[in-house]
Amino acid sequence: MSNHPEKIALKPYLEKVTALCDSLSREELTEIIQSLASDCAAGKRMPFLKRIKNVISDDKPDRAAGEDWILDDIRELKEEIRERVESIEDGSYWDDSDDWDDSYDDDDPDSVNEEQLDDLETLFLEVNALFLKDNLELARKGYQSLLELLEETGIDPEFFPMSEIREARARYCRCVYESTPWEMRLGDFLLAMEVDLFSHWCIDDLFPLYPTLQDVIDAKPGTMEGLSEFLGEMKSALLEGDPVGRRAILIAEIVEKIEGLDGLKELAGKWQDQQPFGYYFWLHRLKKDEKWREDVNIGSEALSVIQKPEFRWQIANFLIEAGTVLGDLNTILLGKRERFFAQPNEQSMLHLLDEAILQDARSRELAAVLDFLEGMENNEREMKHLLVVALLASSKLEEAFEIVQKSKSIGWSRNSTGLVFAAVLASMTVDTKEANTVNLMLKQYADDSPLYFGYYMAPGSSGTNPKTRSSEEINKGLIGSCHPESNLKKYLAWADKIGQSRIEHIVSNKQRGAYDRSARVLGALMETYSIIGETGKAKDMFTSFYHEKFKRFSAFRKEVKLVVSQSQVLKNLKLQI
C-alpha cells in the first residue's frame, strides 16, 4: 500500500546475510568484498576502507574505552552547524568569502553543508559500530546526542534519510531498554519512545522518524530479556492516557503481540471510531496471516463503523488487495469506490472508472461519483473542477456549462472554464478526428490541470497510474450526449465570446508567456467554425486577429502560424500567412 522502498531491520537483515555467507568459501567472500569496494564512487572509497579497518582494528576498543571522544566530536559538529545557521540568519554568512559561493543562486543556503553532512554520517557510523559491539552505554549517549543535534539544528530530513533516523531512534530505544535497571526501565523507555507524539495521518506514513516496537526488537540480533513481562507493564502504563497518536499505535502493537487476533478484535470493538487504529491493526494482522476472506468481512464491518476519511481510505486499500487476491470483483469495486469517497481526487476517480469499465459498470459508478460530489458542501475550486470532469464524462454538458458560464476569460488554469470551453467545441467536432487543436486543448485542460483534486495529500497513494484519462472519459460522454440545437448555439456563442475576450486580454496586455495559449484558443474556434460549415466566419476571425488587431505582434503571429501548421483543417482554409 505504500510507495516507499522496501526496508529491512538489522536483525532479519543480519540473519539473511549470515545465511548467505555460511554457504561461501573464504575466497568467494574476498571476491565479494572486492566487488563491493570496486562499486564505490571515488568519494566513497576512503569511508568504505575506514569502515573495514574499524571493524578489524585492534585499536578501536582502546578508543572506545575513553567514552568521551564521540561525544566531544558530536558537540563540536553541533556548534559548527549552529554557527552556520546563526550566520545565515544574521546576514554575516554572505560576508564571508570562504563560505559563500558567488555561483550559488539560492537566497536561502542550506542549514548544513556537504562536509558537515559527511561528518554527521561518519558520527552515526561510529555510534552504530559501538552499538553493534554491545557498548550500549556509550552508544546510548551517542545516539541521544546525535538525535538532539538533528532536532536542535533543524536539519531537514531530506538531507539525511528518514529511514536512517528511524533506525537510529530504534537502536537508541534498544540501548535504553538493555542498559537501564528494571525499576527505571519503563519510565526511561516510554520517554525514549516519545509515546505522546500525535499525528492524524494513517499508519503507513505515521511518524516516519519514529520506531515501532517491532523496530526496537529488530534493532539488533538477540532477544530482549524480560520482554513479555515488560510489554504487560507498558500496556498498563499506556492505557492510563488517551489512546491517540503514537500511544494508540503502541497499545495496538502490544495487544497484537500479547493477545493476537482475539485481542485486536476486542480492542477494535472497544475503540470503534474513537480510535480507528484498533480496526487498522486487526485488518493488518489478517493480511499478514493471509486470511483474505476475513479481511474482506472485517473491512466491510470497519467501513460501517469508521467515519474518518483518512482511515476509510486505508480500509478501502485492504479491501482492494484482499479482493484482488480472492478474485472477488465486487470487493475490488467496493474498495475503489470507498477509496474515492474517502479521498476524492482525479486519480482515485479514474482508478474507480478503470475497474468499472472492466466490470461493465461505468454508468452506475459515474452516477455514484456525481451523487457524492453534488452532495458535498464544498466550494473549493478543486472539487468544482472534479465535478465538471464527472459531469462531462456523464454526458451532462448543460450542467457543466451552468457552473462556468459566468466565469471570466482569464485565470483558466485556476478553474474549469478552459475545460468547458474545449468540451463545448469538442461536442461540435466530436466525430471529426481532424480537429487537432480542439482535441489538444481538451487533453490539456482535462489531463494536465495544475489543480490538486483532494482534501489532503494522503500518503501512499495507489502506486499505479490509472489506465484511462479524464479526456478519454469526457470524450465518451460527449459522444453519448444529445443536445437541442438551441443549446448548441448558446454554448458556441458563449465559447466565441469568452474565447475572443481571452485572446484580446492576453495579447493586448503583452502577456508573451501566454501567446501560445491564446493562439490555440483562436485555432480551436476557427477549426470548429470550419468543421460545422462556417468557413467564412473562421477566415474572418483569423483576419481580425492576425492581420488587423495584432498585425504588429510578431511573437503572437508566430504562435498562430505554428497552430495553423499543425492542423489540417486550418491548412485547408488557405489562409494568408
Secondary structure, DSSP 8 states (H G I E B T S, - for coil): ---S-----HHHHHHHHHHHHHTS-HHHHHHHHHHHHHHS-GGGHHHHHHHHHHHH-SSHHHHHHTSSHHHHHHHHHHHHHHHHHHHHHHSGGGG-TTT--TT---SS--SS-HHHHHHHHHHHHHHHHHHHTT-HHHHHHHHHHHHHHHHHHT--GGGS-HHHHHHHHHHHHHHHHHHS-HHHHHHHHHHHHTTT----S-GGGSSTTS--HHHHHTTSSS--TTHHHHHHHHHHHHTTS---HHHHHHHHHHHHHHHHHHHHHHHHHHHGGG-THHHHHHHHHHHHTT-HHHHHHHHHHHHHH---HHHHHHHHHHHHHHHHHHT-HHHHHHHHHHHHHHS-SHHHHHHHHHHHHHTT-HHHHHHHHHHHHHT-----HHHHHHHHHHHHHTT-HHHHHHHHTT--SS-GGGSSHHHHHHHHHHHHHTT-TT-HHHHHHHHHHHHS-----SSS--SS--SS--SS-HHHHHHHHHHT----HHHHHHHHHHHHHHHHHHHHHHHHTT-GGGHHHHHHHHHHHHHHHHHTT-HHHHHHHHIIIIIIITTT-HHHHHHHHHHHHT-HHHHTT----
